[in-house]
Amino acid sequence: MVKPQREDVQSHQTHQTHQTNQIILHENTLEEEENAKFEEATENLRLHYQEKLDIATEELNKSKLEVQTLKMSISEVGNQRDFYFSKLRDIEMLVVKNPSVEKEEMLKVIKSVLFSEKEVELVFDESGVNVRIR
């Protein structure tokens, strides 16, 4: 039997070390490629959900503005309701307190109350009904 020479053993060991290094390098390359793919997929998901978040935020801001506008409208409608209810109360007071006032005088005062853009105050005295604009 022939004894392997020391150089052959060293050459074989060197060859094995080289192959091991190539395998490790290949595994590292595969791992880097997987990491790169994972990072790319993660970035794509982040961008996708950021876009959805931006859209949702824009819709939320629009809804907040719409709610604010509606609140202002409700307030305005409430003020108008109070304004016209006040006019009706004034007319009711006119009719209840002065049933003896002539029709023409009554119509004149009612028109003054109805067509006044501001609130009015009805003053009742012996001479009749007077309308004061507040």
Stockholm file with secondary structure:
# STOCKHOLM 1.0

chainA/1-134         MVKPQREDVQSHQTHQTHQTNQIILHENTLEEEENAKFEEATENLRLHYQEKLDIATEELNKSKLEVQTLKMSISEVGNQRDFYFSKLRDIEMLVVKNPSVEKEEMLKVIKSVLFSEKEVELVFDESGVNVRIR
#=GR chainA/1-134 SS CCCCCHHHHHHHHHHHHHHHHHHHHHHHHHHHHHHHHHHHHHHHHHHHHHHHHHHHHHHHHHHHHHHHHHHHHHHHHHHHHHHHHHHHHHHHHHHHHCTTSCHHHHHHHHHHHHHCSSCEEEEEETTEEEEEEC
#=GC SS_cons         CCCCCHHHHHHHHHHHHHHHHHHHHHHHHHHHHHHHHHHHHHHHHHHHHHHHHHHHHHHHHHHHHHHHHHHHHHHHHHHHHHHHHHHHHHHHHHHHHCTTSCHHHHHHHHHHHHHCSSCEEEEEETTEEEEEEC
//
